Amino acid sequence: MKYFYSLLLFLALGVGCKQKILSGKELDDKLKETMADHLHKTLQPGTEVTIKDIVYYADPVKKHYICTFNVTIHTPTKDTTGEMKATIPNDFSKVNRIQ
């Protein structure tokens, strides 16, 4: 009986620790948040970044998202609006800018 409870505990931990699969609005928000964090780390201090829109495609073979972000960047001297392309892995660990 003791082994049964131990097995049940390990099974519950394994199921509870499984990564949640995101979709829809949650996935959009997570991709935007990951890109915003990357831009805040790489751009000069004092630069404000606003991500307006995102278009993405999930590549199941390479296990990453191919994303296109519409971004507005405000610096103390100028403002610019543009498009940035990047790949983000399924675990959202890093951003690889393409363009």
Secondary structure as GFF3:
##gff-version 3
##sequence-region A 1 99
A	DSSP	alpha_helix	2	16	.	.	.	ID=ss1
A	DSSP	alpha_helix	25	42	.	.	.	ID=ss2
A	DSSP	beta_strand	48	59	.	.	.	ID=ss3
A	DSSP	beta_strand	64	74	.	.	.	ID=ss4
A	DSSP	beta_strand	79	89	.	.	.	ID=ss5
A	DSSP	beta_strand	96	97	.	.	.	ID=ss6
###
